[in-house]
Amino acid sequence: MPTPLSLEVVPVTAFGQNCSILWNPDTHHAVVVDPGGDVPRIMASLTDKALTVDAIWLTHGHLDHAGGADALRRELSARQGAPVPVLGPDRADAPLLETIPQQGALFGLSGVENVKPDRFVRHGEKLEALGHGFEVRHVPGHTPGHVIFYDPDARFAFVGDTLFRGGVGRTDLSYGDHAQLMDAIGRELLTLDDDVTILPGHGPATTIGAERKGNPFLA
């Protein structure tokens, strides 16, 4: 079995978004998932743990998930002396990644930046990181290009704004589609076993089993 990984959640932006630092305690290599902002806070945590970041992963293109990714990429690349790639989300979210300051203006938030990923990810591919393999699953509906990252060995997934404890992602924006989201949740999340832990983009972690039984949107 792969080495168990360590996780720290760093709440960022006024939305309290769950930016996640995931690392291998044996190697001190890490990935950062959804750095939406507050980059100095993220950098402080990485420095405190003496972590080397191999990649930044994005679940989707909303400002609170991606607004700090370009700044974090610049700072890490300079500190580590080598490029740190931004991977994800699916290409369908490219228009969102190109309009992050405009998204911020709608909510009175500044200091967020557009980001051009080094590579978009595709449904069904596997990202090898930290001695683990993470499945990429496309779960559209909240945004067109939303993806999740699932580690079958650790029984854990970063699910962004698709499924929450007691809720699902909002779909009231112009590109949202509630029926599409519910279909994708059923196909890509509810096919996981009940013991799989999921970390949403906001709020506490939960399990597939708990949501299958108690989430009113899944009744």
mmCIF file of the C-alpha atoms, coordinates in Angstrom:
data_MODEL
# 
_entry.id   MODEL 
# 
loop_
_atom_site.group_PDB 
_atom_site.id 
_atom_site.type_symbol 
_atom_site.label_atom_id 
_atom_site.label_alt_id 
_atom_site.label_comp_id 
_atom_site.label_asym_id 
_atom_site.label_entity_id 
_atom_site.label_seq_id 
_atom_site.pdbx_PDB_ins_code 
_atom_site.Cartn_x 
_atom_site.Cartn_y 
_atom_site.Cartn_z 
_atom_site.occupancy 
_atom_site.B_iso_or_equiv 
_atom_site.pdbx_formal_charge 
_atom_site.auth_seq_id 
_atom_site.auth_comp_id 
_atom_site.auth_asym_id 
_atom_site.auth_atom_id 
_atom_site.pdbx_PDB_model_num 
ATOM 1   C CA . MET A 1 1   ? 0.000   0.000  0.000   1.00 0.00 ? 1   MET A CA 1 
ATOM 2   C CA . PRO A 1 2   ? 1.189   3.568  -0.637  1.00 0.00 ? 2   PRO A CA 1 
ATOM 3   C CA . THR A 1 3   ? 2.399   5.700  2.253   1.00 0.00 ? 3   THR A CA 1 
ATOM 4   C CA . PRO A 1 4   ? -0.531  7.375  4.074   1.00 0.00 ? 4   PRO A CA 1 
ATOM 5   C CA . LEU A 1 5   ? -0.688  11.064 3.186   1.00 0.00 ? 5   LEU A CA 1 
ATOM 6   C CA . SER A 1 6   ? -1.083  14.075 5.470   1.00 0.00 ? 6   SER A CA 1 
ATOM 7   C CA . LEU A 1 7   ? -3.625  16.834 4.868   1.00 0.00 ? 7   LEU A CA 1 
ATOM 8   C CA . GLU A 1 8   ? -4.066  20.395 6.077   1.00 0.00 ? 8   GLU A CA 1 
ATOM 9   C CA . VAL A 1 9   ? -7.030  22.540 5.087   1.00 0.00 ? 9   VAL A CA 1 
ATOM 10  C CA . VAL A 1 10  ? -6.285  26.271 4.864   1.00 0.00 ? 10  VAL A CA 1 
ATOM 11  C CA . PRO A 1 11  ? -9.497  28.340 4.662   1.00 0.00 ? 11  PRO A CA 1 
ATOM 12  C CA . VAL A 1 12  ? -9.039  31.123 2.096   1.00 0.00 ? 12  VAL A CA 1 
ATOM 13  C CA . THR A 1 13  ? -11.008 34.132 0.833   1.00 0.00 ? 13  THR A CA 1 
ATOM 14  C CA . ALA A 1 14  ? -14.141 35.628 2.334   1.00 0.00 ? 14  ALA A CA 1 
ATOM 15  C CA . PHE A 1 15  ? -15.947 32.482 1.170   1.00 0.00 ? 15  PHE A CA 1 
ATOM 16  C CA . GLY A 1 16  ? -13.970 30.243 3.565   1.00 0.00 ? 16  GLY A CA 1 
ATOM 17  C CA . GLN A 1 17  ? -12.904 27.992 0.706   1.00 0.00 ? 17  GLN A CA 1 
ATOM 18  C CA . ASN A 1 18  ? -11.068 24.802 1.665   1.00 0.00 ? 18  ASN A CA 1 
ATOM 19  C CA . CYS A 1 19  ? -7.651  25.176 0.067   1.00 0.00 ? 19  CYS A CA 1 
ATOM 20  C CA . SER A 1 20  ? -5.918  21.853 0.740   1.00 0.00 ? 20  SER A CA 1 
ATOM 21  C CA . ILE A 1 21  ? -2.275  20.992 1.224   1.00 0.00 ? 21  ILE A CA 1 
ATOM 22  C CA . LEU A 1 22  ? -1.682  17.267 0.742   1.00 0.00 ? 22  LEU A CA 1 
ATOM 23  C CA . TRP A 1 23  ? 1.764   15.826 1.346   1.00 0.00 ? 23  TRP A CA 1 
ATOM 24  C CA . ASN A 1 24  ? 3.770   12.663 1.718   1.00 0.00 ? 24  ASN A CA 1 
ATOM 25  C CA . PRO A 1 25  ? 5.330   12.716 5.213   1.00 0.00 ? 25  PRO A CA 1 
ATOM 26  C CA . ASP A 1 26  ? 8.198   10.491 4.054   1.00 0.00 ? 26  ASP A CA 1 
ATOM 27  C CA . THR A 1 27  ? 9.323   12.758 1.203   1.00 0.00 ? 27  THR A CA 1 
ATOM 28  C CA . HIS A 1 28  ? 7.854   16.132 2.215   1.00 0.00 ? 28  HIS A CA 1 
ATOM 29  C CA . HIS A 1 29  ? 6.580   16.587 -1.321  1.00 0.00 ? 29  HIS A CA 1 
ATOM 30  C CA . ALA A 1 30  ? 3.120   18.105 -1.656  1.00 0.00 ? 30  ALA A CA 1 
ATOM 31  C CA . VAL A 1 31  ? 0.311   19.219 -3.937  1.00 0.00 ? 31  VAL A CA 1 
ATOM 32  C CA . VAL A 1 32  ? -1.930  22.214 -3.284  1.00 0.00 ? 32  VAL A CA 1 
ATOM 33  C CA . VAL A 1 33  ? -5.591  21.937 -4.276  1.00 0.00 ? 33  VAL A CA 1 
ATOM 34  C CA . ASP A 1 34  ? -7.715  25.019 -5.060  1.00 0.00 ? 34  ASP A CA 1 
ATOM 35  C CA . PRO A 1 35  ? -5.637  27.975 -3.813  1.00 0.00 ? 35  PRO A CA 1 
ATOM 36  C CA . GLY A 1 36  ? -8.341  30.601 -4.202  1.00 0.00 ? 36  GLY A CA 1 
ATOM 37  C CA . GLY A 1 37  ? -6.449  33.410 -2.478  1.00 0.00 ? 37  GLY A CA 1 
ATOM 38  C CA . ASP A 1 38  ? -4.625  34.402 0.710   1.00 0.00 ? 38  ASP A CA 1 
ATOM 39  C CA . VAL A 1 39  ? -1.388  33.163 -0.828  1.00 0.00 ? 39  VAL A CA 1 
ATOM 40  C CA . PRO A 1 40  ? 0.823   34.410 2.062   1.00 0.00 ? 40  PRO A CA 1 
ATOM 41  C CA . ARG A 1 41  ? -1.149  32.180 4.432   1.00 0.00 ? 41  ARG A CA 1 
ATOM 42  C CA . ILE A 1 42  ? -0.688  29.177 2.126   1.00 0.00 ? 42  ILE A CA 1 
ATOM 43  C CA . MET A 1 43  ? 3.025   29.911 1.705   1.00 0.00 ? 43  MET A CA 1 
ATOM 44  C CA . ALA A 1 44  ? 3.479   30.214 5.474   1.00 0.00 ? 44  ALA A CA 1 
ATOM 45  C CA . SER A 1 45  ? 1.995   26.773 6.020   1.00 0.00 ? 45  SER A CA 1 
ATOM 46  C CA . LEU A 1 46  ? 4.175   25.254 3.306   1.00 0.00 ? 46  LEU A CA 1 
ATOM 47  C CA . THR A 1 47  ? 7.284   26.896 4.743   1.00 0.00 ? 47  THR A CA 1 
ATOM 48  C CA . ASP A 1 48  ? 6.457   25.823 8.287   1.00 0.00 ? 48  ASP A CA 1 
ATOM 49  C CA . LYS A 1 49  ? 6.294   22.188 7.141   1.00 0.00 ? 49  LYS A CA 1 
ATOM 50  C CA . ALA A 1 50  ? 9.331   22.472 4.829   1.00 0.00 ? 50  ALA A CA 1 
ATOM 51  C CA . LEU A 1 51  ? 7.288   21.124 1.915   1.00 0.00 ? 51  LEU A CA 1 
ATOM 52  C CA . THR A 1 52  ? 8.262   21.018 -1.742  1.00 0.00 ? 52  THR A CA 1 
ATOM 53  C CA . VAL A 1 53  ? 5.212   21.503 -3.948  1.00 0.00 ? 53  VAL A CA 1 
ATOM 54  C CA . ASP A 1 54  ? 5.087   19.347 -7.071  1.00 0.00 ? 54  ASP A CA 1 
ATOM 55  C CA . ALA A 1 55  ? 1.856   20.727 -8.540  1.00 0.00 ? 55  ALA A CA 1 
ATOM 56  C CA . ILE A 1 56  ? -1.199  22.906 -8.005  1.00 0.00 ? 56  ILE A CA 1 
ATOM 57  C CA . TRP A 1 57  ? -4.546  21.263 -8.835  1.00 0.00 ? 57  TRP A CA 1 
ATOM 58  C CA . LEU A 1 58  ? -7.773  23.083 -9.644  1.00 0.00 ? 58  LEU A CA 1 
ATOM 59  C CA . THR A 1 59  ? -11.229 21.525 -9.420  1.00 0.00 ? 59  THR A CA 1 
ATOM 60  C CA . HIS A 1 60  ? -12.924 24.395 -11.276 1.00 0.00 ? 60  HIS A CA 1 
ATOM 61  C CA . GLY A 1 61  ? -12.622 27.989 -12.387 1.00 0.00 ? 61  GLY A CA 1 
ATOM 62  C CA . HIS A 1 62  ? -14.397 30.026 -9.704  1.00 0.00 ? 62  HIS A CA 1 
ATOM 63  C CA . LEU A 1 63  ? -12.424 32.847 -8.117  1.00 0.00 ? 63  LEU A CA 1 
ATOM 64  C CA . ASP A 1 64  ? -12.443 31.352 -4.606  1.00 0.00 ? 64  ASP A CA 1 
ATOM 65  C CA . HIS A 1 65  ? -10.843 28.157 -5.926  1.00 0.00 ? 65  HIS A CA 1 
ATOM 66  C CA . ALA A 1 66  ? -8.484  29.498 -8.587  1.00 0.00 ? 66  ALA A CA 1 
ATOM 67  C CA . GLY A 1 67  ? -7.932  33.191 -7.829  1.00 0.00 ? 67  GLY A CA 1 
ATOM 68  C CA . GLY A 1 68  ? -4.597  32.663 -6.058  1.00 0.00 ? 68  GLY A CA 1 
ATOM 69  C CA . ALA A 1 69  ? -3.225  29.912 -8.294  1.00 0.00 ? 69  ALA A CA 1 
ATOM 70  C CA . ASP A 1 70  ? -1.107  32.120 -10.564 1.00 0.00 ? 70  ASP A CA 1 
ATOM 71  C CA . ALA A 1 71  ? 0.453   34.030 -7.659  1.00 0.00 ? 71  ALA A CA 1 
ATOM 72  C CA . LEU A 1 72  ? 1.163   30.788 -5.810  1.00 0.00 ? 72  LEU A CA 1 
ATOM 73  C CA . ARG A 1 73  ? 2.723   29.280 -8.935  1.00 0.00 ? 73  ARG A CA 1 
ATOM 74  C CA . ARG A 1 74  ? 5.034   32.308 -9.301  1.00 0.00 ? 74  ARG A CA 1 
ATOM 75  C CA . GLU A 1 75  ? 6.126   32.290 -5.664  1.00 0.00 ? 75  GLU A CA 1 
ATOM 76  C CA . LEU A 1 76  ? 6.713   28.554 -5.481  1.00 0.00 ? 76  LEU A CA 1 
ATOM 77  C CA . SER A 1 77  ? 8.565   28.420 -8.779  1.00 0.00 ? 77  SER A CA 1 
ATOM 78  C CA . ALA A 1 78  ? 10.891  31.197 -7.625  1.00 0.00 ? 78  ALA A CA 1 
ATOM 79  C CA . ARG A 1 79  ? 11.447  29.647 -4.199  1.00 0.00 ? 79  ARG A CA 1 
ATOM 80  C CA . GLN A 1 80  ? 11.999  26.116 -5.444  1.00 0.00 ? 80  GLN A CA 1 
ATOM 81  C CA . GLY A 1 81  ? 14.028  27.114 -8.515  1.00 0.00 ? 81  GLY A CA 1 
ATOM 82  C CA . ALA A 1 82  ? 11.880  25.079 -10.901 1.00 0.00 ? 82  ALA A CA 1 
ATOM 83  C CA . PRO A 1 83  ? 8.445   25.525 -12.496 1.00 0.00 ? 83  PRO A CA 1 
ATOM 84  C CA . VAL A 1 84  ? 5.478   24.350 -10.439 1.00 0.00 ? 84  VAL A CA 1 
ATOM 85  C CA . PRO A 1 85  ? 2.656   23.406 -12.826 1.00 0.00 ? 85  PRO A CA 1 
ATOM 86  C CA . VAL A 1 86  ? -1.024  24.230 -12.469 1.00 0.00 ? 86  VAL A CA 1 
ATOM 87  C CA . LEU A 1 87  ? -3.133  21.248 -13.552 1.00 0.00 ? 87  LEU A CA 1 
ATOM 88  C CA . GLY A 1 88  ? -6.875  21.306 -14.175 1.00 0.00 ? 88  GLY A CA 1 
ATOM 89  C CA . PRO A 1 89  ? -9.715  21.747 -14.390 1.00 0.00 ? 89  PRO A CA 1 
ATOM 90  C CA . ASP A 1 90  ? -11.351 20.428 -17.568 1.00 0.00 ? 90  ASP A CA 1 
ATOM 91  C CA . ARG A 1 91  ? -10.911 22.721 -20.593 1.00 0.00 ? 91  ARG A CA 1 
ATOM 92  C CA . ALA A 1 92  ? -14.595 23.669 -20.479 1.00 0.00 ? 92  ALA A CA 1 
ATOM 93  C CA . ASP A 1 93  ? -13.801 26.006 -17.561 1.00 0.00 ? 93  ASP A CA 1 
ATOM 94  C CA . ALA A 1 94  ? -11.250 28.039 -19.555 1.00 0.00 ? 94  ALA A CA 1 
ATOM 95  C CA . PRO A 1 95  ? -13.634 31.028 -19.897 1.00 0.00 ? 95  PRO A CA 1 
ATOM 96  C CA . LEU A 1 96  ? -13.983 31.191 -16.103 1.00 0.00 ? 96  LEU A CA 1 
ATOM 97  C CA . LEU A 1 97  ? -10.225 31.092 -15.548 1.00 0.00 ? 97  LEU A CA 1 
ATOM 98  C CA . GLU A 1 98  ? -9.939  34.048 -17.954 1.00 0.00 ? 98  GLU A CA 1 
ATOM 99  C CA . THR A 1 99  ? -12.443 36.220 -16.040 1.00 0.00 ? 99  THR A CA 1 
ATOM 100 C CA . ILE A 1 100 ? -11.467 35.807 -12.385 1.00 0.00 ? 100 ILE A CA 1 
ATOM 101 C CA . PRO A 1 101 ? -11.074 39.558 -11.599 1.00 0.00 ? 101 PRO A CA 1 
ATOM 102 C CA . GLN A 1 102 ? -14.518 40.166 -13.073 1.00 0.00 ? 102 GLN A CA 1 
ATOM 103 C CA . GLN A 1 103 ? -15.904 37.419 -10.844 1.00 0.00 ? 103 GLN A CA 1 
ATOM 104 C CA . GLY A 1 104 ? -14.223 39.093 -7.883  1.00 0.00 ? 104 GLY A CA 1 
ATOM 105 C CA . ALA A 1 105 ? -15.726 42.469 -8.739  1.00 0.00 ? 105 ALA A CA 1 
ATOM 106 C CA . LEU A 1 106 ? -19.211 40.991 -8.489  1.00 0.00 ? 106 LEU A CA 1 
ATOM 107 C CA . PHE A 1 107 ? -18.511 40.165 -4.833  1.00 0.00 ? 107 PHE A CA 1 
ATOM 108 C CA . GLY A 1 108 ? -16.354 43.176 -3.973  1.00 0.00 ? 108 GLY A CA 1 
ATOM 109 C CA . LEU A 1 109 ? -13.178 41.083 -3.849  1.00 0.00 ? 109 LEU A CA 1 
ATOM 110 C CA . SER A 1 110 ? -9.832  42.249 -5.236  1.00 0.00 ? 110 SER A CA 1 
ATOM 111 C CA . GLY A 1 111 ? -6.379  40.701 -5.442  1.00 0.00 ? 111 GLY A CA 1 
ATOM 112 C CA . VAL A 1 112 ? -7.473  37.645 -7.432  1.00 0.00 ? 112 VAL A CA 1 
ATOM 113 C CA . GLU A 1 113 ? -5.925  36.866 -10.811 1.00 0.00 ? 113 GLU A CA 1 
ATOM 114 C CA . ASN A 1 114 ? -6.646  34.992 -13.993 1.00 0.00 ? 114 ASN A CA 1 
ATOM 115 C CA . VAL A 1 115 ? -4.697  31.782 -14.387 1.00 0.00 ? 115 VAL A CA 1 
ATOM 116 C CA . LYS A 1 116 ? -3.703  29.802 -17.448 1.00 0.00 ? 116 LYS A CA 1 
ATOM 117 C CA . PRO A 1 117 ? -3.158  26.169 -16.454 1.00 0.00 ? 117 PRO A CA 1 
ATOM 118 C CA . ASP A 1 118 ? -0.030  24.432 -17.648 1.00 0.00 ? 118 ASP A CA 1 
ATOM 119 C CA . ARG A 1 119 ? -2.380  21.649 -18.631 1.00 0.00 ? 119 ARG A CA 1 
ATOM 120 C CA . PHE A 1 120 ? -6.107  20.993 -18.483 1.00 0.00 ? 120 PHE A CA 1 
ATOM 121 C CA . VAL A 1 121 ? -7.066  17.540 -17.237 1.00 0.00 ? 121 VAL A CA 1 
ATOM 122 C CA . ARG A 1 122 ? -9.392  14.996 -18.820 1.00 0.00 ? 122 ARG A CA 1 
ATOM 123 C CA . HIS A 1 123 ? -12.022 12.678 -17.442 1.00 0.00 ? 123 HIS A CA 1 
ATOM 124 C CA . GLY A 1 124 ? -10.624 9.208  -16.829 1.00 0.00 ? 124 GLY A CA 1 
ATOM 125 C CA . GLU A 1 125 ? -6.952  10.130 -16.614 1.00 0.00 ? 125 GLU A CA 1 
ATOM 126 C CA . LYS A 1 126 ? -4.841  9.344  -13.557 1.00 0.00 ? 126 LYS A CA 1 
ATOM 127 C CA . LEU A 1 127 ? -2.522  11.848 -11.901 1.00 0.00 ? 127 LEU A CA 1 
ATOM 128 C CA . GLU A 1 128 ? 0.484   10.217 -10.279 1.00 0.00 ? 128 GLU A CA 1 
ATOM 129 C CA . ALA A 1 129 ? 1.511   12.257 -7.246  1.00 0.00 ? 129 ALA A CA 1 
ATOM 130 C CA . LEU A 1 130 ? 3.099   11.696 -3.846  1.00 0.00 ? 130 LEU A CA 1 
ATOM 131 C CA . GLY A 1 131 ? 3.310   7.955  -4.470  1.00 0.00 ? 131 GLY A CA 1 
ATOM 132 C CA . HIS A 1 132 ? -0.455  7.735  -5.084  1.00 0.00 ? 132 HIS A CA 1 
ATOM 133 C CA . GLY A 1 133 ? -2.681  7.645  -8.150  1.00 0.00 ? 133 GLY A CA 1 
ATOM 134 C CA . PHE A 1 134 ? -5.600  10.093 -8.338  1.00 0.00 ? 134 PHE A CA 1 
ATOM 135 C CA . GLU A 1 135 ? -8.477  9.507  -10.733 1.00 0.00 ? 135 GLU A CA 1 
ATOM 136 C CA . VAL A 1 136 ? -9.831  12.577 -12.526 1.00 0.00 ? 136 VAL A CA 1 
ATOM 137 C CA . ARG A 1 137 ? -13.612 12.527 -12.843 1.00 0.00 ? 137 ARG A CA 1 
ATOM 138 C CA . HIS A 1 138 ? -15.575 15.187 -14.726 1.00 0.00 ? 138 HIS A CA 1 
ATOM 139 C CA . VAL A 1 139 ? -18.587 16.330 -12.670 1.00 0.00 ? 139 VAL A CA 1 
ATOM 140 C CA . PRO A 1 140 ? -20.176 19.256 -14.564 1.00 0.00 ? 140 PRO A CA 1 
ATOM 141 C CA . GLY A 1 141 ? -23.217 21.241 -13.539 1.00 0.00 ? 141 GLY A CA 1 
ATOM 142 C CA . HIS A 1 142 ? -21.832 23.707 -10.977 1.00 0.00 ? 142 HIS A CA 1 
ATOM 143 C CA . THR A 1 143 ? -19.432 24.763 -13.722 1.00 0.00 ? 143 THR A CA 1 
ATOM 144 C CA . PRO A 1 144 ? -18.999 23.175 -17.162 1.00 0.00 ? 144 PRO A CA 1 
ATOM 145 C CA . GLY A 1 145 ? -15.471 21.924 -16.510 1.00 0.00 ? 145 GLY A CA 1 
ATOM 146 C CA . HIS A 1 146 ? -15.622 20.912 -12.855 1.00 0.00 ? 146 HIS A CA 1 
ATOM 147 C CA . VAL A 1 147 ? -13.530 17.855 -11.940 1.00 0.00 ? 147 VAL A CA 1 
ATOM 148 C CA . ILE A 1 148 ? -12.863 15.874 -8.787  1.00 0.00 ? 148 ILE A CA 1 
ATOM 149 C CA . PHE A 1 149 ? -9.677  14.077 -7.735  1.00 0.00 ? 149 PHE A CA 1 
ATOM 150 C CA . TYR A 1 150 ? -10.210 10.622 -6.226  1.00 0.00 ? 150 TYR A CA 1 
ATOM 151 C CA . ASP A 1 151 ? -7.548  8.464  -4.534  1.00 0.00 ? 151 ASP A CA 1 
ATOM 152 C CA . PRO A 1 152 ? -8.898  4.882  -4.450  1.00 0.00 ? 152 PRO A CA 1 
ATOM 153 C CA . ASP A 1 153 ? -6.100  3.670  -2.174  1.00 0.00 ? 153 ASP A CA 1 
ATOM 154 C CA . ALA A 1 154 ? -6.731  6.342  0.452   1.00 0.00 ? 154 ALA A CA 1 
ATOM 155 C CA . ARG A 1 155 ? -10.522 6.143  -0.040  1.00 0.00 ? 155 ARG A CA 1 
ATOM 156 C CA . PHE A 1 156 ? -10.606 9.927  -0.321  1.00 0.00 ? 156 PHE A CA 1 
ATOM 157 C CA . ALA A 1 157 ? -11.659 12.557 -2.864  1.00 0.00 ? 157 ALA A CA 1 
ATOM 158 C CA . PHE A 1 158 ? -11.391 16.304 -3.332  1.00 0.00 ? 158 PHE A CA 1 
ATOM 159 C CA . VAL A 1 159 ? -14.823 17.123 -4.721  1.00 0.00 ? 159 VAL A CA 1 
ATOM 160 C CA . GLY A 1 160 ? -14.808 20.924 -4.961  1.00 0.00 ? 160 GLY A CA 1 
ATOM 161 C CA . ASP A 1 161 ? -18.293 22.407 -5.164  1.00 0.00 ? 161 ASP A CA 1 
ATOM 162 C CA . THR A 1 162 ? -20.181 19.329 -6.349  1.00 0.00 ? 162 THR A CA 1 
ATOM 163 C CA . LEU A 1 163 ? -21.334 17.587 -3.163  1.00 0.00 ? 163 LEU A CA 1 
ATOM 164 C CA . PHE A 1 164 ? -21.392 18.947 0.386   1.00 0.00 ? 164 PHE A CA 1 
ATOM 165 C CA . ARG A 1 165 ? -22.495 17.665 3.759   1.00 0.00 ? 165 ARG A CA 1 
ATOM 166 C CA . GLY A 1 166 ? -26.248 18.015 3.351   1.00 0.00 ? 166 GLY A CA 1 
ATOM 167 C CA . GLY A 1 167 ? -26.083 19.890 0.070   1.00 0.00 ? 167 GLY A CA 1 
ATOM 168 C CA . VAL A 1 168 ? -24.931 20.108 -3.528  1.00 0.00 ? 168 VAL A CA 1 
ATOM 169 C CA . GLY A 1 169 ? -23.267 22.809 -5.605  1.00 0.00 ? 169 GLY A CA 1 
ATOM 170 C CA . ARG A 1 170 ? -25.226 25.871 -6.673  1.00 0.00 ? 170 ARG A CA 1 
ATOM 171 C CA . THR A 1 171 ? -26.429 25.889 -10.265 1.00 0.00 ? 171 THR A CA 1 
ATOM 172 C CA . ASP A 1 172 ? -28.213 29.241 -10.482 1.00 0.00 ? 172 ASP A CA 1 
ATOM 173 C CA . LEU A 1 173 ? -25.507 30.982 -12.514 1.00 0.00 ? 173 LEU A CA 1 
ATOM 174 C CA . SER A 1 174 ? -25.904 31.282 -16.281 1.00 0.00 ? 174 SER A CA 1 
ATOM 175 C CA . TYR A 1 175 ? -23.739 28.262 -17.051 1.00 0.00 ? 175 TYR A CA 1 
ATOM 176 C CA . GLY A 1 176 ? -25.106 26.095 -14.216 1.00 0.00 ? 176 GLY A CA 1 
ATOM 177 C CA . ASP A 1 177 ? -27.271 23.056 -14.853 1.00 0.00 ? 177 ASP A CA 1 
ATOM 178 C CA . HIS A 1 178 ? -28.903 21.334 -11.892 1.00 0.00 ? 178 HIS A CA 1 
ATOM 179 C CA . ALA A 1 179 ? -30.047 18.269 -13.829 1.00 0.00 ? 179 ALA A CA 1 
ATOM 180 C CA . GLN A 1 180 ? -26.556 17.831 -15.255 1.00 0.00 ? 180 GLN A CA 1 
ATOM 181 C CA . LEU A 1 181 ? -24.992 18.162 -11.800 1.00 0.00 ? 181 LEU A CA 1 
ATOM 182 C CA . MET A 1 182 ? -27.318 15.604 -10.233 1.00 0.00 ? 182 MET A CA 1 
ATOM 183 C CA . ASP A 1 183 ? -26.709 13.175 -13.087 1.00 0.00 ? 183 ASP A CA 1 
ATOM 184 C CA . ALA A 1 184 ? -22.933 13.598 -12.752 1.00 0.00 ? 184 ALA A CA 1 
ATOM 185 C CA . ILE A 1 185 ? -23.044 13.179 -8.953  1.00 0.00 ? 185 ILE A CA 1 
ATOM 186 C CA . GLY A 1 186 ? -24.956 9.941  -9.429  1.00 0.00 ? 186 GLY A CA 1 
ATOM 187 C CA . ARG A 1 187 ? -22.562 8.690  -12.069 1.00 0.00 ? 187 ARG A CA 1 
ATOM 188 C CA . GLU A 1 188 ? -19.199 9.795  -10.629 1.00 0.00 ? 188 GLU A CA 1 
ATOM 189 C CA . LEU A 1 189 ? -19.690 10.121 -6.861  1.00 0.00 ? 189 LEU A CA 1 
ATOM 190 C CA . LEU A 1 190 ? -22.506 7.865  -5.779  1.00 0.00 ? 190 LEU A CA 1 
ATOM 191 C CA . THR A 1 191 ? -20.832 4.959  -7.552  1.00 0.00 ? 191 THR A CA 1 
ATOM 192 C CA . LEU A 1 192 ? -18.046 5.233  -4.934  1.00 0.00 ? 192 LEU A CA 1 
ATOM 193 C CA . ASP A 1 193 ? -18.279 3.066  -1.824  1.00 0.00 ? 193 ASP A CA 1 
ATOM 194 C CA . ASP A 1 194 ? -19.933 4.363  1.338   1.00 0.00 ? 194 ASP A CA 1 
ATOM 195 C CA . ASP A 1 195 ? -16.631 4.531  3.251   1.00 0.00 ? 195 ASP A CA 1 
ATOM 196 C CA . VAL A 1 196 ? -15.035 7.012  0.847   1.00 0.00 ? 196 VAL A CA 1 
ATOM 197 C CA . THR A 1 197 ? -14.356 10.347 2.569   1.00 0.00 ? 197 THR A CA 1 
ATOM 198 C CA . ILE A 1 198 ? -14.977 13.481 0.535   1.00 0.00 ? 198 ILE A CA 1 
ATOM 199 C CA . LEU A 1 199 ? -13.655 16.977 1.191   1.00 0.00 ? 199 LEU A CA 1 
ATOM 200 C CA . PRO A 1 200 ? -15.897 19.646 -0.332  1.00 0.00 ? 200 PRO A CA 1 
ATOM 201 C CA . GLY A 1 201 ? -14.743 23.093 -1.301  1.00 0.00 ? 201 GLY A CA 1 
ATOM 202 C CA . HIS A 1 202 ? -16.596 24.553 1.696   1.00 0.00 ? 202 HIS A CA 1 
ATOM 203 C CA . GLY A 1 203 ? -17.583 23.140 5.054   1.00 0.00 ? 203 GLY A CA 1 
ATOM 204 C CA . PRO A 1 204 ? -16.663 19.881 6.769   1.00 0.00 ? 204 PRO A CA 1 
ATOM 205 C CA . ALA A 1 205 ? -15.629 16.574 5.270   1.00 0.00 ? 205 ALA A CA 1 
ATOM 206 C CA . THR A 1 206 ? -18.205 13.835 5.022   1.00 0.00 ? 206 THR A CA 1 
ATOM 207 C CA . THR A 1 207 ? -18.568 10.381 3.500   1.00 0.00 ? 207 THR A CA 1 
ATOM 208 C CA . ILE A 1 208 ? -20.379 9.073  0.475   1.00 0.00 ? 208 ILE A CA 1 
ATOM 209 C CA . GLY A 1 209 ? -22.413 6.803  2.742   1.00 0.00 ? 209 GLY A CA 1 
ATOM 210 C CA . ALA A 1 210 ? -23.525 9.655  4.999   1.00 0.00 ? 210 ALA A CA 1 
ATOM 211 C CA . GLU A 1 211 ? -24.645 11.723 2.024   1.00 0.00 ? 211 GLU A CA 1 
ATOM 212 C CA . ARG A 1 212 ? -26.331 8.804  0.331   1.00 0.00 ? 212 ARG A CA 1 
ATOM 213 C CA . LYS A 1 213 ? -28.433 8.313  3.480   1.00 0.00 ? 213 LYS A CA 1 
ATOM 214 C CA . GLY A 1 214 ? -28.964 11.824 4.749   1.00 0.00 ? 214 GLY A CA 1 
ATOM 215 C CA . ASN A 1 215 ? -28.484 14.421 1.995   1.00 0.00 ? 215 ASN A CA 1 
ATOM 216 C CA . PRO A 1 216 ? -31.956 15.774 1.103   1.00 0.00 ? 216 PRO A CA 1 
ATOM 217 C CA . PHE A 1 217 ? -30.849 16.571 -2.452  1.00 0.00 ? 217 PHE A CA 1 
ATOM 218 C CA . LEU A 1 218 ? -30.092 12.887 -3.039  1.00 0.00 ? 218 LEU A CA 1 
ATOM 219 C CA . ALA A 1 219 ? -33.384 11.558 -1.662  1.00 0.00 ? 219 ALA A CA 1 
# 
